[in-house]
């Protein structure tokens, strides 16, 4: 999508301009009572059937559901990759539907230039959104991955959240397996350290970004430009568009269990990090310096003074970054375009978004506050935010279990 696009988009315009133009299953007509589609992109996934059966095992399936499985490979993949995909395709074709869950599976080759999880996920989500357009109503789109499992409350919890909380989109809970050897425990500790450090700083609308945990209504999906086609990080950029929009929430009762496995299919993410753990444990065992988040907290607290033209004395790292992005000129423009403070803050955080705050963090790390050990970062955040008793004496897996409990509680207070 070009950067000049103005949201929101109409459904017709989205499908005309931005959707994947070739229907995956041209002659398929969904049942009239379809309410949810779970989209599962899969590339070189020999255990894909495990993911499918995990969803089929959900209890109290609340509505008609389609599992749309998009088996895919770049068009210049090896013969072995194509053979594996075909074998998995045949295996999934043999899995029987249930009364409420129907499986639709395709095996496609993607253009080499854009092939990747972003494009595969987009193609599936666009197809599902197209089905709901045919039915002349909005439905629930859910992202999943071929190496994941889910809790048996997964479908019911998602459906309930939409029906009872008036949601437009959400992010599901996640828990990796507590594998002591793979490096997944420090990896997940690092993920939760980052998001909770941002929450501690006061930065708004903080949520974990995992592609297998995203859900959104089909109308909201089209309105905000759909999924991007990035080879990795598609979840980060997609969520960055929607987390600050009305009707976004965490759905803690629907749990996704991503696999703890090494993988070289994408340039970063879980699989790539675990490869790194095998060769350089120090990298996964390091963390952003807590001083960075203290600085961000000072900045957030001082923002009202900044917009009143009375900027407080800011930390050197913050001031250096703000100068590098012509911050004060941008704020002046936003103020001139805002009729009231609510409008200003909405526009401000649409600009000073997840990507911008990550740039700030990297600027601070590179010039002022170098990384520290993950243990030291966790210990400091516990003192400031989690306040878990005897945290420093716990084993890493037990620290993670306690942090997970807190993350299931909305609006953890400091």
N, C-alpha and C positions, 0 to 999 in steps of 0.2 A: 504494500500500500504506500502511495506517495505521501510525503510528510505534510503536504498541503491539504490533505483531506479534512473536511469539517464533519464532526459527529454531531448529532446522530444521523445514521443513514436509514433510508427506507428499505424494507425487505426487497422490493423489486429492484431498487438501484444496487443493492448489495449483490444480488444474483446476476444482474446484468454486468456489473463492473468488476467485482472482486472475487466472486465464488469460483471454484473449480468448475469449468464449463462442461466437462464430460460426465454425465451421470455414471456412477459405479455400476448400478443395476438398472438399466434403462427401462425395463418393462415391469419392474416390481411396484406393486401397490400395497402400502402398509394397511393393516387393519384399521378400521375407523376409530377404534378405541385406544390406539397406541398413545402412550403418555411419556415414555422414557426410552432413550436410545443410549446404550453404553458403547463408546467407540474405542476399539482396541487396535492400534497400529502394531505390527509385528514384523521384525526383520531378523532372520536367523534365530528363531525362537523354538528350539526343539521341545521345550516344556510348555508350549502354549496351551495345550489341553488342560494343564493344571490350573491355569488362570481361568479358563472357561468354566471348568467344573466348580471352582471356588464360588463363582457368581451363581451358577445353577443351584448350589447348595444353600443359598440364602433362604431363610425362613420368612414366612409371612410376606411373600412377594405382593406388593400392594396394588399393582397395576399391570397393564400389558407393556412388556419390555422387549426391545430388540437388542441383541448383542451384534454389533456390526464390526466384524473382524477384517482389518485391512492388512493382509499379508503383502509385503512389498519388498522390492530390492532395486537398487540402481540398475539401469539397463546394461551397464558394463560390468556387472558382478561376475564372479567366477561360476563355472558350471556347477561346482559343489554347492554354492549358495542357492542357485536356482533349484537344484535337486532337493535340498533340504526344505526350501519353501514349499515345493510341490508336495513333498511327503507330509508336511504339517497341514497343508491345505486339505489333502485327502483325509487325514485323520480328523480334522475339525468337521468336515462334511458328514462324517459318520456319527457325530454326536447328536442325539435326539433332542428335539425341542421339548419343553414342558408346556403345561396348560397356559402359562402366562409369559414364558420366555421363549422367544424365537431367535434362532441363530442365522445370520446372513454373513457369508464369508466370501471374500474375493482374493485373488492372487494376481497382483499387478506389478508391472515394471515402471519405475519412475524415471523421468528425464535426468540424465547424469548430473547436469548442472545444479539442480535444486533438490536432488534426492536426499532424503533424511527424515527424521522423526517429525519435524515441523510440517513438511509437505504431506506426509502420510496422515498425520493427525488432522490437518486441515481438510484433506479430501474426504475423510470419514465424517467429520463434523459438518461439512458443507452438504454432504449427501443426506445426513440425518435432518438438518435444517430444511432441506428441500422437501423431504417427506412431510414434515409438519406444515410447510407452506401448501402442499397439495391438500392437506386435511383442513386448511384454512384456520389454523390455530397454533398457538405456541406450545412447545413441549419441552421436556427436560433433557438436556444433553449432558452426558457424563463421560469424562476421560478416564481411561484405565490403561495399563500397559501389560504386555504379554509375559512379563516376568513377575507379576504381582499376584497376591492373593488378597482376599478381603474378609472382613468379619461377617458373621451370618446375619447381622442386622443392617448390612450395607445398603441394600435397596430400600428397605423400609424406612431407614433413618433419612436417606436422601429425600424420598417422597414426602415424608412427614414434615421435614424442614421447609420444603416448598409450600406445602398446603397450609402449614400453621404459622409460618413466619413471614409470608409475603415476600419471598426471596426472588431476586433476579439472577443471582450467581452465588457461588460459595466455594470454599476450600475444605476438603475433607481431612480428617486426622490421619496420621501415618505412624507406623512403628516398624523399623527394620528388625530382623531377627537378632537376638543377642548372641551373636557368633563371636567367640573370644579371639579367634585367630585371624579373621579376614581384615580387620581394621574398621569394620562397620560401626562398632561402638564409638570410637573416637570421632568417626565421620559424622554420625548423628549428633553426638555431643556438640560438635562444631557448628552444625546447622542450627541447633537450638540455642547455642550461645550467641550466634549472630542475631537471630530474630529477637531473642529476649533482651539482648543488649540494646537493640534499636527501640524496643518497647520501653526499656528503662530510660532511654534518652528523651522520651516524650514525642518522638516522631510518630505521626498518626498512621492508622490503617496498615499495621505491620502484619504480614502473613507469610508463612513458608511458601516457597514456590517449587512445587513438584508437579510435573505434567500429569502424573497418574492420579492426582487428587483434585482436579478442577471440575467444576460443574457449573452450568449456565443454562438459562432458557434459550430456546432457539431464536425468539424475537430479540432478546438482549444481545445474543451472539452476532446477529446480522447488524443490529443498530450500531454496534461498536467495532465493526470492521472485520469480524471473524479472526480465525487463527492465522498467524504468520507462517512463512515457509522456511524459517531458519533451521539449519541442520542440527543445532543444539541451542538451548536457551530459549526455545519458543515459548515455554511456560512463563519465564521471567517477563518477557516483553508483552505477552498476552495479559497476564495478571496485572501488569503495570497500568494497563488501560482501564481495568474494571474494578480494582479493589476500592477505589474512592467513589465509585458510583453508588447511588442508593440501592438498598436491597442486597448488600453483600454481607455474608456471614460465614463463620466457621461452623462446620457440622461435625462435632466431635464424636457423635455416636456412630458415624460411618467410618470405619477404619480400613485403611489400605496398608497391606504388608508388602513393601517392595523387597525384592531379592537382594541378598548380599553377595554379589558376584562380580568378578572382574570382567571388563568389556572394553573393546577398543572401537566400538561402532560409532561413538560420538567423541568430539574433542574434549569435552569435560562432562562432569556429572558423576554419579555414584560409581559406575563401572570404571571410569578412567581414574578416579581418586583411589580406588582400591588397587588398581595396577600400580599407582604411585606408592601406595603404602608398602607394597612388596619390595620396592627398590629404594625408597627414601622415606622411612617412617617419620622423620622429623617434620616433613612438610605437612602431613595430615595432623601432626601433634602440635602445630603452632596455631596461633589465633591473633586476631586483631587486638591491638593494645586497648585496654579499658579506658585509657586517657582520651582516646578518640571519641568514645561515646559520652564521656563527661563533657568534652568540648561541644558535641552536638547538643547535649542537654542545655548547656549555657546559651547556645545559639537559639534554641527553640524558646527558652524562657525569655530571651531578650528580643524576640521577634516583634512583639507589640511596640516596644520602644523604637525599633528600627523603622517601622511603618509610620510612626509619629514624627520621624525626622530627628529622633534623639537616640542614636545608636549607642548602646553601652560599650564598655571596654570588652572586646571579644578576644578569646584565645588566639595566639599568633597563627596557629594552623588554620583556624576558621577564617580569620581575616585574609590570610594569604590566598585561600581558595576562593573566597568571595571576590577578591580583586581580579583573580584570573578569569572569572566568568562574567565580569562587568555586572555584578549583582545589583548594585544600587541603581544603576540605570534601568535595569529590568524591573525592579520593584516600583520605581517611579511610573513606568509605563503601565504596569498592572494596576496601580492605584488610580491612574487617570481613566482606566477602562472599567473600574469597579464602582457601582452605585452605592455599595455598602460593604462592611467588613466581611460578611459571610461570602459575598461574591468574590472579594479579594482573596480570602483564604482558599476558596475552591480553585481559583485560577493559579494561585501561588503553588499549591501542592500538585496541581496538574503539570506545572513546570518543574518544581523542585521535587521530582518524583523519585521512585526507587533507583532509577539509573543515575540521577543526579547525586543522590545521597551516597551511592556506591562510589561515584567519582570523587566525592569529598573524602570518603574513607580511604581510598587508595592514595589520594594526594597527601593526606595526613600521615599515612603509613610510610610513604616514600620519602617525605621531607621532614617529618617531625617525630612520629611515634612508631618505631619499628615493631614488628610482630613480637609477641612473647609466647611462652609455652601455653598450650591449651590448659594444662592443669592450673597455672597461675591465673589465667583469664577466668576460668570457671569459678575458682575460689573467690576472686574479687566480685564477680557478678552475684555469687551467692550471698556475700556480705551485704551488697547493696540492694538486691532485688528478690532473689528466691527465699533467702533466710531459712534454708533447710538445716535442721539440727544435725550436728556432727558430720556435715557434708564432706569435709576434708579427710575424714577417716574412712569414708565409704569407698568400696571398689567402683571402678568406672561404670560397670553395668548397673550397680545399685544407684549411683548418682543419676544415671539416665532414667531409671525407673521412677525416681522421685521427681525429676524434672518433667517427665511425661505427665504425671499426675497433676502437676500445677498447670501445665499447658492445656489440660482439658477443662480448666476453670476459666470462664470468660472474665476478662478485665481484672487479671491478677493485680492487686494493689501493691505499691512499693512500700 
